[in-house]
Amino acid sequence: MSTLVEVCRIPHIVRLMGSQCLSRLPQGALSILLLVHSEIVLGSYAAAGLVVAVFSVAAAASGPLLGRMLSVFGMRIILLITVVVDSAAIALFGVLPPSPPALFAVSVVIGLFTPPILPAVRSFYPQLTPPGMSAQVFSLDSITQEVVWAVGPIIATVLLPLIGTSAAFLTLGLTGLVGGLLIAGFPLTKTFRLASSRHGLGGVLLKWPVLIAVLSSILFNASYGAAQTGVVATFAATPAFAGLVLAAFAVASVIAGTISVSFQMHRRSLAVRQIPTFVALIVATLSGDPWWLGACMAVAGLGAAPALAVMHNTISSSLRPADAAEAVGWMGSAMLSGIAIGSAAGGYMVDHFGATSAICLAALFSASAIALAFGALRVLPDLSLHAGPPTDTSAVPVIRLPRRRVTGGPM
């Protein structure tokens, strides 16, 4: 706990993380609110899962591009544009007619203009953090993300029956607008300039640690997306209880993340920290009792924030700040595309095989993420030896693409 206090004493860190939580709160509530509202309107979990998938894929596609644009056009202008458009689209979604094309179209806009809050804020951390504190800062950052996912589902499932669809989406839009403006108004967003990357878009993925972190995020969040769909289907008659179960997952993640701040990260940490999630999902399939599922989801949350902290610290320790913003954008894309894959596949499983089948699918995704992390030990950095942006002499494993042979020549 003393380590956590030390992190909170770093200038600007608490203010940045607090503003980030508020600005990203709609993202924590959106996936379940879109899922519940679309299922009510369209009458199908598969169709509702596709709405979430369309939103997530659009956000995933825009994430790296917006991260790159932060260094080209400046943070403040990009944040202001995306925050305003995204908030307006969220508010509009709640008053749309029950038409699949309309729902899909607006969900695309919400996704494409998802503000690049994470790339912006996480670009500041290496500049603000004293040497040797990077791992602790990213652990605390992962905890704040889980706070978003803890509060978001509760807000979504409580607001919907209490104030209705239109007011619920309007509330989310206004919350995102206020939080985004706080970030855009932060002094560093005006004075801090990211150096332009020397690589083409996507070039950061040619570094093995970055690629492994991105793929791990896709699989881990696909597991969460499938489990979320299974939980919503299990508690279809009482959506507020579904929100509480998902919040229990996030609260457990916050607790585990707080504890893990004091532990060093090693090469095996990415795999080992996901094991509680996999075990809990497997155990959850042994009974169809709602209380059993709720308890297992709480245990599953113990692996979330600790594993995500390793993923993001791996990114920070493998790239210089000029490339880190784009890489964090890819991580955001990985999270959203993972949730999209899990939600869409989980919705199909629920419609054809029942709610428990979606939990089984979640366990399969989780097992794949663990297998990937164990298989990539050789190319992952040992964060116990070095954490933070690499030095000029740091060696980061790179994917070597074969050179294209040039045939022919002057006659």
Backbone torsions as a table, in degrees:
resi	resn	phi	psi	omega
1	MET	NA	-32.0	178.0
2	SER	-62.0	-35.4	177.9
3	THR	-63.7	-39.9	179.3
4	LEU	-63.6	-40.1	178.4
5	VAL	-63.7	-40.7	178.8
6	GLU	-61.5	-40.6	178.8
7	VAL	-64.1	-42.1	-178.3
8	CYS	-66.3	-20.5	179.4
9	ARG	-82.9	-10.7	178.1
10	ILE	-66.8	127.9	-177.4
11	PRO	-54.3	136.6	174.7
12	HIS	77.1	-15.8	-173.7
13	ILE	-63.8	-49.4	-176.9
14	VAL	-64.0	-42.5	180.0
15	ARG	-63.5	-42.9	179.2
16	LEU	-62.5	-46.9	-177.4
17	MET	-67.6	-37.0	178.4
18	GLY	-65.3	-45.2	177.7
19	SER	-64.1	-37.1	179.1
20	GLN	-63.5	-41.4	178.8
21	CYS	-59.1	-46.6	-178.0
22	LEU	-65.5	-42.9	-177.0
23	SER	-69.3	-28.2	-177.8
24	ARG	-98.6	0.9	-179.8
25	LEU	-56.4	-40.9	177.0
26	PRO	-58.3	-33.4	179.9
27	GLN	-66.1	-33.2	177.6
28	GLY	-70.8	-27.2	-178.6
29	ALA	-96.7	-23.1	-169.8
30	LEU	-63.6	-45.8	-172.6
31	SER	-61.1	-44.8	-179.4
32	ILE	-74.5	-35.4	179.2
33	LEU	-67.8	-41.4	174.9
34	LEU	-61.9	-40.9	-178.7
35	LEU	-65.2	-49.6	-177.6
36	VAL	-65.8	-47.6	-178.1
37	HIS	-63.8	-43.6	-178.4
38	SER	-67.3	-35.5	177.7
39	GLU	-65.9	-39.2	178.7
40	ILE	-65.0	-42.6	-176.3
41	VAL	-74.6	-43.3	-173.6
42	LEU	-95.9	-18.5	176.4
43	GLY	74.9	22.9	-178.8
44	SER	-150.7	131.5	176.1
45	TYR	-70.1	-33.2	178.4
46	ALA	-63.8	-45.4	178.7
47	ALA	-65.9	-40.7	178.1
48	ALA	-64.0	-40.0	176.7
49	GLY	-62.0	-35.0	178.0
50	LEU	-67.7	-35.7	176.6
51	VAL	-61.3	-46.6	177.5
52	VAL	-62.6	-39.8	-179.3
53	ALA	-64.6	-42.1	179.5
54	VAL	-62.3	-45.5	176.8
55	PHE	-59.6	-46.9	-175.6
56	SER	-67.3	-41.5	179.6
57	VAL	-65.7	-40.1	177.7
58	ALA	-62.5	-43.7	178.0
59	ALA	-65.7	-37.5	178.9
60	ALA	-64.8	-38.3	-179.4
61	ALA	-69.1	-35.2	-176.2
62	SER	-84.6	-21.3	-173.9
63	GLY	-54.2	-57.8	-179.5
64	PRO	-62.7	-37.3	-179.2
65	LEU	-65.5	-44.6	178.2
66	LEU	-65.9	-36.7	176.4
67	GLY	-60.6	-40.8	177.5
68	ARG	-68.1	-37.2	-177.9
69	MET	-67.4	-22.1	177.0
70	LEU	-58.9	-37.7	-179.1
71	SER	-83.5	-20.4	-177.6
72	VAL	-85.8	-48.0	-174.7
73	PHE	-105.1	-9.8	-177.6
74	GLY	98.8	147.7	-174.2
75	MET	-66.6	-44.2	-170.3
76	ARG	-63.0	-47.0	-176.2
77	ILE	-66.2	-40.8	179.6
78	ILE	-66.4	-42.1	179.5
79	LEU	-64.1	-43.4	-178.6
80	LEU	-62.6	-46.1	-178.8
81	ILE	-62.9	-49.7	-176.0
82	THR	-67.9	-37.8	-179.5
83	VAL	-63.3	-45.7	-177.4
84	VAL	-66.3	-48.5	-178.3
85	VAL	-65.3	-44.2	-177.9
86	ASP	-63.8	-43.8	-179.6
87	SER	-63.5	-40.5	178.6
88	ALA	-65.1	-40.2	-179.7
89	ALA	-67.1	-38.5	177.5
90	ILE	-62.0	-45.9	179.3
91	ALA	-62.6	-36.7	-179.1
92	LEU	-67.9	-34.0	-175.1
93	PHE	-56.8	-34.6	-176.4
94	GLY	-72.0	-13.9	-178.7
95	VAL	-114.3	13.1	179.6
96	LEU	-72.3	150.8	172.9
97	PRO	-69.1	158.8	-178.8
98	PRO	-72.9	63.5	-177.7
99	SER	-120.5	121.1	179.4
100	PRO	-53.6	-45.1	179.2
101	PRO	-59.0	-39.6	179.9
102	ALA	-66.2	-44.0	179.1
103	LEU	-62.6	-43.6	-179.9
104	PHE	-64.5	-43.0	-176.1
105	ALA	-63.0	-46.8	-178.3
106	VAL	-71.4	-34.0	177.0
107	SER	-64.5	-31.8	175.2
108	VAL	-64.4	-44.1	179.6
109	VAL	-63.1	-43.4	178.0
110	ILE	-58.0	-42.8	-178.9
111	GLY	-69.3	-46.1	-176.2
112	LEU	-63.9	-31.8	-177.0
113	PHE	-104.6	20.5	174.5
114	THR	-59.1	119.0	-174.2
115	PRO	-59.8	136.8	179.9
116	PRO	-78.5	60.2	-177.4
117	ILE	-65.6	-47.2	-176.9
118	LEU	-60.9	-50.1	178.4
119	PRO	-58.5	-38.4	-179.0
120	ALA	-65.8	-52.6	-175.7
121	VAL	-66.9	-43.1	-177.0
122	ARG	-72.0	-15.3	172.6
123	SER	-71.5	-24.8	179.2
124	PHE	-76.3	-32.0	-170.4
125	TYR	-54.2	-48.8	-179.6
126	PRO	-60.7	-26.8	-179.9
127	GLN	-79.9	-28.8	-175.9
128	LEU	-94.9	-19.3	-170.3
129	THR	-91.3	130.7	175.4
130	PRO	-64.9	155.8	177.7
131	PRO	-55.7	136.8	178.0
132	GLY	88.6	-3.5	-177.7
133	MET	-109.3	4.7	-174.9
134	SER	-61.0	-46.8	-178.0
135	ALA	-60.6	-40.3	-179.2
136	GLN	-68.0	-38.5	179.5
137	VAL	-65.3	-43.4	-180.0
138	PHE	-70.2	-29.5	174.7
139	SER	-65.9	-44.5	177.9
140	LEU	-65.2	-37.9	178.0
141	ASP	-61.6	-41.1	178.0
142	SER	-64.8	-33.5	176.8
143	ILE	-64.3	-43.5	-180.0
144	THR	-63.7	-33.5	176.6
145	GLN	-64.8	-38.3	179.2
146	GLU	-70.2	-28.3	173.6
147	VAL	-61.0	-40.5	176.8
148	VAL	-59.2	-45.4	-178.6
149	TRP	-75.3	-17.9	176.1
150	ALA	-79.4	-45.4	-176.8
151	VAL	-79.3	-35.3	-175.8
152	GLY	-55.3	-53.8	-179.8
153	PRO	-60.4	-36.1	178.8
154	ILE	-64.8	-46.7	178.6
155	ILE	-58.6	-45.1	-177.6
156	ALA	-61.1	-50.0	-173.8
157	THR	-79.8	-17.5	176.7
158	VAL	-88.2	-42.5	-178.2
159	LEU	-64.9	-39.9	-174.0
160	LEU	-57.5	-52.0	179.7
161	PRO	-76.8	-24.1	-175.2
162	LEU	-80.6	-46.0	-173.2
163	ILE	-118.8	-2.8	176.8
164	GLY	91.1	166.9	-174.0
165	THR	-63.0	-51.1	-175.1
166	SER	-59.7	-46.6	-178.4
167	ALA	-68.3	-34.0	179.9
168	ALA	-64.3	-47.5	179.3
169	PHE	-68.8	-34.8	177.0
170	LEU	-63.8	-41.3	178.5
171	THR	-61.6	-43.6	178.3
172	LEU	-63.2	-42.4	180.0
173	GLY	-61.5	-43.6	179.6
174	LEU	-66.7	-38.6	178.7
175	THR	-62.3	-46.0	178.1
176	GLY	-63.5	-36.0	179.7
177	LEU	-64.8	-47.2	-179.6
178	VAL	-63.2	-48.5	-179.4
179	GLY	-62.8	-41.6	179.6
180	GLY	-64.8	-38.6	178.2
181	LEU	-67.2	-33.1	175.8
182	LEU	-63.2	-42.4	178.0
183	ILE	-66.7	-45.2	-178.9
184	ALA	-63.5	-29.8	179.3
185	GLY	-85.2	-3.4	179.2
186	PHE	-65.5	132.8	-175.0
187	PRO	-52.4	-37.1	-176.8
188	LEU	-64.3	-28.3	-179.0
189	THR	-67.8	-20.2	178.5
190	LYS	-91.4	-38.3	-173.7
191	THR	-94.2	-25.4	-175.6
192	PHE	-83.9	126.8	179.0
193	ARG	-119.7	127.3	175.3
194	LEU	-79.9	135.5	174.9
195	ALA	-66.9	145.9	178.7
196	SER	-67.6	140.6	179.6
197	SER	-71.7	146.0	176.6
198	ARG	-86.1	-5.4	-176.0
199	HIS	-106.6	157.4	172.4
200	GLY	-71.5	164.6	179.2
201	LEU	-57.6	126.1	-178.2
202	GLY	93.5	-7.0	-179.2
203	GLY	-63.0	-27.4	-179.7
204	VAL	-64.7	-23.7	-178.8
205	LEU	-73.7	-6.9	177.4
206	LEU	-82.3	-2.3	172.9
207	LYS	-92.8	124.0	-174.0
208	TRP	-53.5	-48.1	-178.7
209	PRO	-59.1	-38.1	179.8
210	VAL	-66.8	-45.7	-179.8
211	LEU	-62.0	-42.1	179.7
212	ILE	-65.1	-40.7	178.7
213	ALA	-63.3	-41.7	-179.6
214	VAL	-66.5	-46.0	179.1
215	LEU	-64.7	-38.0	177.8
216	SER	-63.0	-40.2	178.9
217	SER	-64.6	-40.3	177.8
218	ILE	-59.4	-49.6	-176.9
219	LEU	-67.1	-42.6	-179.2
220	PHE	-63.1	-44.4	-178.2
221	ASN	-76.1	-25.4	171.1
222	ALA	-63.9	-38.2	175.7
223	SER	-61.2	-44.3	179.3
224	TYR	-65.3	-42.6	-179.6
225	GLY	-61.3	-42.7	178.4
226	ALA	-66.7	-42.5	179.4
227	ALA	-64.4	-40.7	178.5
228	GLN	-59.4	-44.0	178.7
229	THR	-63.8	-40.7	177.4
230	GLY	-63.2	-39.4	179.1
231	VAL	-66.9	-46.4	179.8
232	VAL	-60.4	-39.9	179.1
233	ALA	-68.8	-37.5	179.5
234	THR	-63.1	-39.8	-177.4
235	PHE	-107.9	40.7	-177.2
236	ALA	-59.4	-33.1	-178.2
237	ALA	-77.8	-21.8	-178.5
238	THR	-134.1	77.0	-176.2
239	PRO	-59.9	-28.0	178.0
240	ALA	-62.1	-35.6	179.2
241	PHE	-69.3	-34.8	175.6
242	ALA	-61.1	-41.1	177.1
243	GLY	-62.4	-38.9	178.8
244	LEU	-66.3	-39.0	179.1
245	VAL	-64.4	-44.7	178.6
246	LEU	-67.3	-33.4	175.9
247	ALA	-67.1	-36.0	177.2
248	ALA	-61.9	-38.4	174.8
249	PHE	-57.3	-48.2	-176.8
250	ALA	-70.9	-37.7	178.4
251	VAL	-63.2	-43.5	176.5
252	ALA	-61.0	-37.2	177.9
253	SER	-64.3	-41.3	178.0
254	VAL	-61.7	-44.5	179.9
255	ILE	-62.0	-47.3	180.0
256	ALA	-64.5	-38.9	178.7
257	GLY	-64.8	-38.6	177.6
258	THR	-62.9	-42.7	179.5
259	ILE	-67.3	-38.9	-174.8
260	SER	-71.7	-13.3	179.0
261	VAL	-56.3	-34.1	-175.7
262	SER	-82.8	-4.0	-176.8
263	PHE	-104.3	139.8	176.8
264	GLN	-69.7	153.7	176.4
265	MET	-100.0	134.5	178.7
266	HIS	-122.2	-179.3	179.5
267	ARG	-61.5	-36.1	-177.6
268	ARG	-81.6	-7.0	-173.6
269	SER	-61.1	-38.2	-178.5
270	LEU	-60.4	-40.5	179.7
271	ALA	-77.7	-47.8	-173.4
272	VAL	-63.6	-38.9	-175.7
273	ARG	-70.8	-14.9	178.0
274	GLN	-91.5	-9.0	-175.9
275	ILE	-61.2	-42.6	178.3
276	PRO	-56.8	-36.2	179.3
277	THR	-64.6	-46.7	-179.5
278	PHE	-62.4	-47.4	-178.0
279	VAL	-61.6	-43.9	-178.3
280	ALA	-65.1	-38.6	178.9
281	LEU	-67.1	-38.6	176.8
282	ILE	-62.9	-46.1	-179.1
283	VAL	-64.7	-33.6	-178.8
284	ALA	-61.8	-28.0	-178.0
285	THR	-77.8	-7.6	-176.1
286	LEU	-77.3	-14.8	-179.1
287	SER	-147.3	145.0	177.4
288	GLY	-92.0	6.3	-178.4
289	ASP	-67.9	129.4	-178.3
290	PRO	-59.5	-38.9	-179.9
291	TRP	-66.6	-37.6	177.0
292	TRP	-61.9	-44.3	178.8
293	LEU	-62.1	-42.7	179.7
294	GLY	-61.2	-43.2	179.6
295	ALA	-65.2	-41.5	-179.3
296	CYS	-67.0	-37.0	178.4
297	MET	-66.1	-34.6	176.4
298	ALA	-62.8	-43.4	178.4
299	VAL	-65.9	-38.2	179.9
300	ALA	-59.8	-31.0	-180.0
301	GLY	-65.2	-17.4	-177.9
302	LEU	-63.7	-20.1	-179.2
303	GLY	-96.0	-6.2	-170.0
304	ALA	-73.2	-70.8	-176.4
305	ALA	-58.8	-41.9	178.1
306	PRO	-59.4	-40.4	179.6
307	ALA	-71.3	-41.1	179.6
308	LEU	-63.5	-35.1	177.6
309	ALA	-61.5	-40.1	178.4
310	VAL	-65.0	-43.4	-179.7
311	MET	-58.5	-48.3	-176.1
312	HIS	-72.4	-34.2	177.1
313	ASN	-69.7	-31.8	174.6
314	THR	-61.7	-42.5	177.4
315	ILE	-61.4	-50.9	-176.8
316	SER	-61.5	-32.9	-176.2
317	SER	-87.7	-2.1	-177.4
318	SER	-113.3	-8.6	-175.2
319	LEU	-135.9	151.4	172.3
320	ARG	-79.6	158.2	-174.7
321	PRO	-52.7	-32.6	-178.6
322	ALA	-61.7	-31.0	-178.7
323	ASP	-100.1	-17.4	-173.7
324	ALA	-65.2	-36.0	-178.6
325	ALA	-61.0	-43.9	177.7
326	GLU	-64.5	-41.2	-178.9
327	ALA	-63.8	-39.5	176.6
328	VAL	-65.1	-34.3	173.6
329	GLY	-61.3	-41.4	176.0
330	TRP	-63.7	-35.8	177.9
331	MET	-66.1	-40.4	175.0
332	GLY	-62.7	-39.5	176.7
333	SER	-63.5	-40.0	179.2
334	ALA	-62.6	-42.5	179.0
335	MET	-61.4	-48.9	-176.2
336	LEU	-70.0	-41.1	178.6
337	SER	-68.1	-34.0	175.6
338	GLY	-62.8	-46.2	177.6
339	ILE	-62.8	-38.6	178.6
340	ALA	-61.8	-47.5	179.4
341	ILE	-61.2	-47.0	-178.9
342	GLY	-64.7	-41.5	-179.1
343	SER	-66.6	-45.4	-179.0
344	ALA	-65.9	-47.2	179.4
345	ALA	-66.7	-38.7	178.1
346	GLY	-64.9	-39.7	177.1
347	GLY	-61.9	-40.4	176.8
348	TYR	-62.8	-44.3	-179.3
349	MET	-63.2	-41.1	-179.9
350	VAL	-63.0	-46.7	-178.2
351	ASP	-63.9	-30.6	-174.0
352	HIS	-104.5	-28.2	-173.6
353	PHE	-131.2	-3.3	178.7
354	GLY	101.2	167.6	-173.5
355	ALA	-63.9	-37.4	-177.5
356	THR	-62.6	-30.5	-179.2
357	SER	-64.1	-31.4	177.7
358	ALA	-67.6	-35.1	176.8
359	ILE	-68.0	-38.5	175.7
360	CYS	-60.2	-42.4	178.5
361	LEU	-63.5	-39.3	177.9
362	ALA	-60.7	-41.0	178.2
363	ALA	-63.7	-36.9	178.7
364	LEU	-65.2	-43.2	176.5
365	PHE	-61.3	-43.0	-179.8
366	SER	-61.9	-43.5	178.5
367	ALA	-61.3	-38.6	179.4
368	SER	-65.3	-38.7	178.8
369	ALA	-64.4	-41.4	179.3
370	ILE	-66.4	-43.4	179.3
371	ALA	-61.2	-40.4	178.3
372	LEU	-62.1	-45.1	-178.0
373	ALA	-64.5	-41.3	177.4
374	PHE	-66.7	-38.2	-178.9
375	GLY	-70.7	-18.3	-176.4
376	ALA	-104.1	15.3	-176.3
377	LEU	-54.7	-36.3	-174.2
378	ARG	-65.0	-29.9	-175.0
379	VAL	-104.8	-1.7	178.3
380	LEU	-84.9	145.3	179.4
381	PRO	-75.4	150.3	173.4
382	ASP	-88.4	98.7	-173.9
383	LEU	-71.9	-8.9	174.8
384	SER	-75.5	-20.4	180.0
385	LEU	-93.2	-36.3	-179.8
386	HIS	-154.0	131.2	175.2
387	ALA	-136.2	132.6	-176.3
388	GLY	124.1	174.4	-178.4
389	PRO	-54.3	140.2	-177.9
390	PRO	-68.1	150.3	175.2
391	THR	-82.7	175.5	-179.3
392	ASP	-64.4	-21.7	-178.4
393	THR	-101.2	2.7	-179.1
394	SER	-70.9	138.3	178.3
395	ALA	-103.6	117.7	178.9
396	VAL	-114.3	123.3	-178.8
397	PRO	-57.7	131.0	-176.1
398	VAL	-119.1	142.2	175.3
399	ILE	-77.8	121.5	-179.6
400	ARG	-92.7	115.6	177.4
401	LEU	-86.7	141.2	179.4
402	PRO	-65.1	138.5	177.3
403	ARG	-72.8	142.1	178.2
404	ARG	-78.6	128.4	179.7
405	ARG	-77.5	134.4	178.6
406	VAL	-95.7	118.0	-178.5
407	THR	-101.7	155.5	178.5
408	GLY	81.2	-179.1	-179.6
409	GLY	175.0	-175.4	-179.0
410	PRO	-65.0	138.6	179.7
411	MET	-83.5	NA	NA
